[in-house]
Amino acid sequence: SRVVDASVYQMQCNNILFAMPLPYVIGKCMDIWSVETSFRCVTFLQVLAASGFAFSLVVAACTEERCAWRRLSAHSQPIFEECGAA
């Protein structure tokens, strides 16, 4: 119950702080600069956010102690020998 309440509160804060003022900010940018410049800025921000997300996934996958890549690259022997099957 408390987790659901916290999640709802987090979404409400996200909507108030980011989602609601965003159309106003984009509209002001379109008024101050041209539509093309505003479009390029919004596209750049989206690419930047997607790149940061992809980078965080790669870092999380490579630094995890239980990472399968780390286990496979640490030993040159096949996996079935590690399990005692050989």
N, CA, C and O atoms as CSV, one atom per row, in Angstrom:
chain,resi,resn,atom,element,x,y,z
A,1,SER,N,N,0.827,-1.191,0.000
A,1,SER,CA,C,0.000,0.000,0.000
A,1,SER,C,C,0.878,1.265,0.000
A,1,SER,O,O,0.618,2.208,-0.746
A,2,ARG,N,N,1.908,1.269,0.837
A,2,ARG,CA,C,2.769,2.451,0.903
A,2,ARG,C,C,3.578,2.622,-0.374
A,2,ARG,O,O,3.869,3.746,-0.785
A,3,VAL,N,N,3.946,1.495,-1.009
A,3,VAL,CA,C,4.702,1.567,-2.252
A,3,VAL,C,C,3.837,2.159,-3.353
A,3,VAL,O,O,4.312,2.963,-4.154
A,4,VAL,N,N,2.569,1.765,-3.395
A,4,VAL,CA,C,1.652,2.308,-4.397
A,4,VAL,C,C,1.446,3.803,-4.157
A,4,VAL,O,O,1.442,4.588,-5.106
A,5,ASP,N,N,1.276,4.197,-2.904
A,5,ASP,CA,C,1.121,5.615,-2.592
A,5,ASP,C,C,2.350,6.412,-2.990
A,5,ASP,O,O,2.224,7.514,-3.525
A,6,ALA,N,N,3.531,5.875,-2.739
A,6,ALA,CA,C,4.765,6.573,-3.105
A,6,ALA,C,C,4.901,6.673,-4.621
A,6,ALA,O,O,5.374,7.687,-5.135
A,7,SER,N,N,4.496,5.641,-5.331
A,7,SER,CA,C,4.568,5.661,-6.784
A,7,SER,C,C,3.608,6.697,-7.364
A,7,SER,O,O,3.962,7.417,-8.297
A,8,VAL,N,N,2.419,6.772,-6.828
A,8,VAL,CA,C,1.449,7.776,-7.285
A,8,VAL,C,C,1.970,9.177,-6.999
A,8,VAL,O,O,1.863,10.063,-7.847
A,9,TYR,N,N,2.531,9.385,-5.818
A,9,TYR,CA,C,3.089,10.687,-5.463
A,9,TYR,C,C,4.235,11.072,-6.400
A,9,TYR,O,O,4.346,12.224,-6.818
A,10,GLN,N,N,5.086,10.094,-6.725
A,10,GLN,CA,C,6.205,10.355,-7.627
A,10,GLN,C,C,5.693,10.742,-9.015
A,10,GLN,O,O,6.236,11.658,-9.632
A,11,MET,N,N,4.678,10.072,-9.509
A,11,MET,CA,C,4.130,10.399,-10.825
A,11,MET,C,C,3.473,11.777,-10.829
A,11,MET,O,O,3.583,12.508,-11.813
A,12,GLN,N,N,2.798,12.139,-9.752
A,12,GLN,CA,C,2.187,13.460,-9.677
A,12,GLN,C,C,3.253,14.550,-9.676
A,12,GLN,O,O,3.098,15.571,-10.345
A,13,CYS,N,N,4.330,14.339,-8.932
A,13,CYS,CA,C,5.421,15.315,-8.926
A,13,CYS,C,C,6.078,15.412,-10.300
A,13,CYS,O,O,6.421,16.505,-10.751
A,14,ASN,N,N,6.251,14.287,-10.955
A,14,ASN,CA,C,6.832,14.281,-12.290
A,14,ASN,C,C,5.945,15.059,-13.270
A,14,ASN,O,O,6.448,15.837,-14.081
A,15,ASN,N,N,4.644,14.849,-13.194
A,15,ASN,CA,C,3.728,15.565,-14.082
A,15,ASN,C,C,3.741,17.065,-13.824
A,15,ASN,O,O,3.752,17.855,-14.768
A,16,ILE,N,N,3.738,17.465,-12.559
A,16,ILE,CA,C,3.698,18.889,-12.227
A,16,ILE,C,C,5.009,19.581,-12.597
A,16,ILE,O,O,4.997,20.697,-13.117
A,17,LEU,N,N,6.136,18.925,-12.330
A,17,LEU,CA,C,7.420,19.578,-12.531
A,17,LEU,C,C,7.927,19.513,-13.972
A,17,LEU,O,O,8.621,20.426,-14.420
A,18,PHE,N,N,7.591,18.452,-14.702
A,18,PHE,CA,C,8.174,18.272,-16.030
A,18,PHE,C,C,7.140,18.237,-17.152
A,18,PHE,O,O,7.263,18.983,-18.124
A,19,ALA,N,N,6.139,17.395,-17.034
A,19,ALA,CA,C,5.225,17.168,-18.151
A,19,ALA,C,C,4.320,18.360,-18.429
A,19,ALA,O,O,4.056,18.665,-19.592
A,20,MET,N,N,3.843,19.036,-17.403
A,20,MET,CA,C,2.928,20.150,-17.624
A,20,MET,C,C,3.616,21.393,-18.190
A,20,MET,O,O,3.069,22.006,-19.107
A,21,PRO,N,N,4.789,21.797,-17.692
A,21,PRO,CA,C,5.402,23.009,-18.256
A,21,PRO,C,C,6.123,22.796,-19.587
A,21,PRO,O,O,6.503,23.770,-20.237
A,22,LEU,N,N,6.316,21.555,-20.004
A,22,LEU,CA,C,7.078,21.302,-21.219
A,22,LEU,C,C,6.449,21.890,-22.484
A,22,LEU,O,O,7.176,22.500,-23.267
A,23,PRO,N,N,5.156,21.746,-22.731
A,23,PRO,CA,C,4.590,22.392,-23.924
A,23,PRO,C,C,4.730,23.916,-23.908
A,23,PRO,O,O,4.929,24.534,-24.953
A,24,TYR,N,N,4.627,24.513,-22.732
A,24,TYR,CA,C,4.805,25.963,-22.632
A,24,TYR,C,C,6.230,26.360,-22.990
A,24,TYR,O,O,6.441,27.324,-23.727
A,25,VAL,N,N,7.207,25.625,-22.473
A,25,VAL,CA,C,8.615,25.931,-22.750
A,25,VAL,C,C,8.923,25.748,-24.236
A,25,VAL,O,O,9.613,26.572,-24.837
A,26,ILE,N,N,8.414,24.678,-24.820
A,26,ILE,CA,C,8.647,24.456,-26.249
A,26,ILE,C,C,7.979,25.558,-27.069
A,26,ILE,O,O,8.559,26.043,-28.041
A,27,GLY,N,N,6.786,25.950,-26.693
A,27,GLY,CA,C,6.098,27.038,-27.400
A,27,GLY,C,C,6.848,28.356,-27.292
A,27,GLY,O,O,6.957,29.089,-28.275
A,28,LYS,N,N,7.367,28.666,-26.106
A,28,LYS,CA,C,8.162,29.893,-25.935
A,28,LYS,C,C,9.426,29.855,-26.782
A,28,LYS,O,O,9.806,30.857,-27.388
A,29,CYS,N,N,10.087,28.675,-26.822
A,29,CYS,CA,C,11.280,28.530,-27.660
A,29,CYS,C,C,10.942,28.742,-29.132
A,29,CYS,O,O,11.722,29.335,-29.876
A,30,MET,N,N,9.773,28.253,-29.547
A,30,MET,CA,C,9.364,28.444,-30.932
A,30,MET,C,C,9.068,29.911,-31.224
A,30,MET,O,O,9.287,30.377,-32.342
A,31,ASP,N,N,8.569,30.644,-30.223
A,31,ASP,CA,C,8.320,32.085,-30.409
A,31,ASP,C,C,9.616,32.876,-30.445
A,31,ASP,O,O,9.773,33.778,-31.267
A,32,ILE,N,N,10.550,32.542,-29.554
A,32,ILE,CA,C,11.803,33.299,-29.458
A,32,ILE,C,C,12.727,32.956,-30.619
A,32,ILE,O,O,13.235,33.849,-31.297
A,33,TRP,N,N,12.946,31.663,-30.848
A,33,TRP,CA,C,13.781,31.222,-31.962
A,33,TRP,C,C,12.850,30.705,-33.050
A,33,TRP,O,O,11.632,30.837,-32.927
A,34,SER,N,N,13.377,30.140,-34.073
A,34,SER,CA,C,12.529,29.608,-35.137
A,34,SER,C,C,12.036,28.207,-34.775
A,34,SER,O,O,12.512,27.595,-33.819
A,35,VAL,N,N,11.085,27.716,-35.548
A,35,VAL,CA,C,10.552,26.377,-35.331
A,35,VAL,C,C,11.637,25.334,-35.588
A,35,VAL,O,O,11.718,24.330,-34.880
A,36,GLU,N,N,12.470,25.573,-36.601
A,36,GLU,CA,C,13.524,24.618,-36.934
A,36,GLU,C,C,14.540,24.489,-35.792
A,36,GLU,O,O,14.961,23.382,-35.456
A,37,THR,N,N,14.926,25.608,-35.207
A,37,THR,CA,C,15.882,25.572,-34.099
A,37,THR,C,C,15.287,24.864,-32.889
A,37,THR,O,O,15.969,24.081,-32.229
A,38,SER,N,N,14.027,25.133,-32.598
A,38,SER,CA,C,13.372,24.463,-31.472
A,38,SER,C,C,13.263,22.971,-31.709
A,38,SER,O,O,13.465,22.173,-30.794
A,39,PHE,N,N,12.942,22.591,-32.947
A,39,PHE,CA,C,12.847,21.167,-33.280
A,39,PHE,C,C,14.196,20.482,-33.099
A,39,PHE,O,O,14.271,19.371,-32.574
A,40,ARG,N,N,15.255,21.148,-33.535
A,40,ARG,CA,C,16.592,20.566,-33.387
A,40,ARG,C,C,16.983,20.437,-31.913
A,40,ARG,O,O,17.614,19.452,-31.529
A,41,CYS,N,N,16.622,21.407,-31.094
A,41,CYS,CA,C,16.930,21.341,-29.657
A,41,CYS,C,C,16.184,20.197,-28.981
A,41,CYS,O,O,16.760,19.462,-28.179
A,42,VAL,N,N,14.902,20.047,-29.304
A,42,VAL,CA,C,14.112,18.967,-28.709
A,42,VAL,C,C,14.646,17.617,-29.158
A,42,VAL,O,O,14.747,16.690,-28.353
A,43,THR,N,N,14.991,17.497,-30.441
A,43,THR,CA,C,15.554,16.244,-30.947
A,43,THR,C,C,16.884,15.935,-30.282
A,43,THR,O,O,17.154,14.785,-29.938
A,44,PHE,N,N,17.718,16.955,-30.097
A,44,PHE,CA,C,19.001,16.759,-29.416
A,44,PHE,C,C,18.795,16.274,-27.983
A,44,PHE,O,O,19.507,15.379,-27.527
A,45,LEU,N,N,17.843,16.845,-27.279
A,45,LEU,CA,C,17.579,16.414,-25.903
A,45,LEU,C,C,17.086,14.975,-25.849
A,45,LEU,O,O,17.443,14.227,-24.939
A,46,GLN,N,N,16.262,14.585,-26.827
A,46,GLN,CA,C,15.777,13.205,-26.855
A,46,GLN,C,C,16.914,12.223,-27.146
A,46,GLN,O,O,16.991,11.161,-26.529
A,47,VAL,N,N,17.787,12.574,-28.074
A,47,VAL,CA,C,18.932,11.719,-28.384
A,47,VAL,C,C,19.875,11.643,-27.190
A,47,VAL,O,O,20.412,10.577,-26.889
A,48,LEU,N,N,20.079,12.763,-26.510
A,48,LEU,CA,C,20.930,12.782,-25.326
A,48,LEU,C,C,20.362,11.889,-24.222
A,48,LEU,O,O,21.104,11.146,-23.579
A,49,ALA,N,N,19.058,11.962,-24.004
A,49,ALA,CA,C,18.432,11.116,-22.975
A,49,ALA,C,C,18.522,9.645,-23.340
A,49,ALA,O,O,18.805,8.812,-22.479
A,50,ALA,N,N,18.286,9.311,-24.600
A,50,ALA,CA,C,18.373,7.918,-25.032
A,50,ALA,C,C,19.807,7.401,-24.924
A,50,ALA,O,O,20.023,6.249,-24.548
A,51,SER,N,N,20.779,8.239,-25.246
A,51,SER,CA,C,22.184,7.836,-25.133
A,51,SER,C,C,22.563,7.598,-23.677
A,51,SER,O,O,23.264,6.635,-23.366
A,52,GLY,N,N,22.107,8.462,-22.795
A,52,GLY,CA,C,22.378,8.275,-21.372
A,52,GLY,C,C,21.754,7.000,-20.831
A,52,GLY,O,O,22.353,6.312,-20.004
A,53,PHE,N,N,20.550,6.684,-21.298
A,53,PHE,CA,C,19.898,5.451,-20.871
A,53,PHE,C,C,20.669,4.232,-21.356
A,53,PHE,O,O,20.891,3.292,-20.593
A,54,ALA,N,N,21.077,4.242,-22.621
A,54,ALA,CA,C,21.841,3.119,-23.170
A,54,ALA,C,C,23.186,2.974,-22.458
A,54,ALA,O,O,23.620,1.860,-22.166
A,55,PHE,N,N,23.840,4.096,-22.181
A,55,PHE,CA,C,25.114,4.058,-21.471
A,55,PHE,C,C,24.951,3.485,-20.063
A,55,PHE,O,O,25.789,2.708,-19.606
A,56,SER,N,N,23.881,3.866,-19.385
A,56,SER,CA,C,23.662,3.343,-18.033
A,56,SER,C,C,23.381,1.843,-18.064
A,56,SER,O,O,23.789,1.125,-17.150
A,57,LEU,N,N,22.694,1.356,-19.096
A,57,LEU,CA,C,22.477,-0.083,-19.216
A,57,LEU,C,C,23.782,-0.831,-19.431
A,57,LEU,O,O,23.997,-1.889,-18.840
A,58,VAL,N,N,24.653,-0.290,-20.272
A,58,VAL,CA,C,25.939,-0.936,-20.534
A,58,VAL,C,C,26.794,-0.950,-19.279
A,58,VAL,O,O,27.402,-1.971,-18.957
A,59,VAL,N,N,26.851,0.163,-18.569
A,59,VAL,CA,C,27.651,0.230,-17.346
A,59,VAL,C,C,27.096,-0.728,-16.291
A,59,VAL,O,O,27.861,-1.410,-15.608
A,60,ALA,N,N,25.780,-0.781,-16.156
A,60,ALA,CA,C,25.184,-1.686,-15.174
A,60,ALA,C,C,25.450,-3.139,-15.536
A,60,ALA,O,O,25.686,-3.964,-14.654
A,61,ALA,N,N,25.415,-3.458,-16.816
A,61,ALA,CA,C,25.644,-4.839,-17.235
A,61,ALA,C,C,27.100,-5.247,-17.061
A,61,ALA,O,O,27.384,-6.406,-16.756
A,62,CYS,N,N,28.020,-4.318,-17.249
A,62,CYS,CA,C,29.446,-4.660,-17.177
A,62,CYS,C,C,30.014,-4.596,-15.768
A,62,CYS,O,O,31.049,-5.208,-15.506
A,63,THR,N,N,29.388,-3.893,-14.872
A,63,THR,CA,C,29.939,-3.755,-13.526
A,63,THR,C,C,29.236,-4.642,-12.503
A,63,THR,O,O,29.653,-4.684,-11.346
A,64,GLU,N,N,28.199,-5.340,-12.894
A,64,GLU,CA,C,27.478,-6.216,-11.966
A,64,GLU,C,C,28.345,-7.417,-11.617
A,64,GLU,O,O,28.961,-8.025,-12.493
A,65,GLU,N,N,28.390,-7.751,-10.348
A,65,GLU,CA,C,29.203,-8.876,-9.895
A,65,GLU,C,C,28.694,-10.200,-10.452
A,65,GLU,O,O,29.487,-11.103,-10.722
A,66,ARG,N,N,27.393,-10.325,-10.626
A,66,ARG,CA,C,26.820,-11.571,-11.113
A,66,ARG,C,C,26.685,-11.569,-12.627
A,66,ARG,O,O,25.905,-12.343,-13.182
A,67,CYS,N,N,27.422,-10.724,-13.287
A,67,CYS,CA,C,27.319,-10.547,-14.728
A,67,CYS,C,C,27.739,-11.825,-15.468
A,67,CYS,O,O,28.782,-12.405,-15.165
A,68,ALA,N,N,26.937,-12.253,-16.420
A,68,ALA,CA,C,27.261,-13.447,-17.197
A,68,ALA,C,C,28.493,-13.226,-18.060
A,68,ALA,O,O,29.278,-14.151,-18.270
A,69,TRP,N,N,28.669,-12.002,-18.562
A,69,TRP,CA,C,29.842,-11.715,-19.387
A,69,TRP,C,C,31.120,-11.882,-18.572
A,69,TRP,O,O,32.117,-12.396,-19.080
A,70,ARG,N,N,31.097,-11.454,-17.318
A,70,ARG,CA,C,32.273,-11.567,-16.469
A,70,ARG,C,C,32.595,-13.035,-16.185
A,70,ARG,O,O,33.762,-13.427,-16.177
A,71,ARG,N,N,31.574,-13.831,-15.956
A,71,ARG,CA,C,31.792,-15.255,-15.687
A,71,ARG,C,C,32.323,-15.978,-16.918
A,71,ARG,O,O,33.212,-16.824,-16.811
A,72,LEU,N,N,31.789,-15.651,-18.066
A,72,LEU,CA,C,32.215,-16.341,-19.281
A,72,LEU,C,C,33.613,-15.926,-19.715
A,72,LEU,O,O,34.380,-16.751,-20.212
A,73,SER,N,N,33.949,-14.649,-19.529
A,73,SER,CA,C,35.264,-14.188,-19.973
A,73,SER,C,C,36.362,-14.476,-18.947
A,73,SER,O,O,37.541,-14.472,-19.301
A,74,ALA,N,N,36.007,-14.721,-17.700
A,74,ALA,CA,C,37.013,-14.961,-16.667
A,74,ALA,C,C,37.662,-16.333,-16.805
A,74,ALA,O,O,38.822,-16.509,-16.435
A,75,HIS,N,N,36.934,-17.291,-17.328
A,75,HIS,CA,C,37.447,-18.655,-17.447
A,75,HIS,C,C,37.514,-19.033,-18.916
A,75,HIS,O,O,36.588,-18.764,-19.682
A,76,SER,N,N,38.599,-19.647,-19.295
A,76,SER,CA,C,38.721,-20.097,-20.676
A,76,SER,C,C,38.145,-21.486,-20.874
A,76,SER,O,O,38.015,-21.952,-22.006
A,77,GLN,N,N,37.799,-22.152,-19.779
A,77,GLN,CA,C,37.265,-23.499,-19.882
A,77,GLN,C,C,35.760,-23.440,-20.167
A,77,GLN,O,O,35.103,-22.464,-19.803
A,78,PRO,N,N,35.225,-24.446,-20.797
A,78,PRO,CA,C,33.784,-24.458,-21.074
A,78,PRO,C,C,32.968,-24.479,-19.788
A,78,PRO,O,O,33.455,-24.859,-18.723
A,79,ILE,N,N,31.730,-24.065,-19.915
A,79,ILE,CA,C,30.863,-23.948,-18.737
A,79,ILE,C,C,30.560,-25.303,-18.113
A,79,ILE,O,O,30.470,-25.403,-16.889
A,80,PHE,N,N,30.399,-26.365,-18.932
A,80,PHE,CA,C,30.057,-27.648,-18.361
A,80,PHE,C,C,31.157,-28.210,-17.474
A,80,PHE,O,O,30.869,-29.024,-16.597
A,81,GLU,N,N,32.423,-27.800,-17.671
A,81,GLU,CA,C,33.495,-28.254,-16.800
A,81,GLU,C,C,33.422,-27.558,-15.444
A,81,GLU,O,O,33.810,-28.141,-14.431
A,82,GLU,N,N,32.927,-26.314,-15.411
A,82,GLU,CA,C,32.798,-25.606,-14.141
A,82,GLU,C,C,31.765,-26.265,-13.256
A,82,GLU,O,O,31.891,-26.247,-12.032
A,83,CYS,N,N,30.747,-26.845,-13.860
A,83,CYS,CA,C,29.671,-27.435,-13.089
A,83,CYS,C,C,29.999,-28.846,-12.604
A,83,CYS,O,O,29.210,-29.452,-11.880
A,84,GLY,N,N,31.147,-29.363,-12.997
A,84,GLY,CA,C,31.562,-30.691,-12.563
A,84,GLY,C,C,31.045,-31.800,-13.452
A,84,GLY,O,O,31.067,-32.965,-13.057
A,85,ALA,N,N,30.582,-31.464,-14.641
A,85,ALA,CA,C,30.043,-32.473,-15.540
A,85,ALA,C,C,31.126,-33.187,-16.314
A,85,ALA,O,O,30.857,-34.236,-16.899
A,86,ALA,N,N,32.329,-32.668,-16.345
A,86,ALA,CA,C,33.380,-33.283,-17.155
A,86,ALA,C,C,34.199,-34.282,-16.379
A,86,ALA,O,O,35.123,-34.883,-16.928
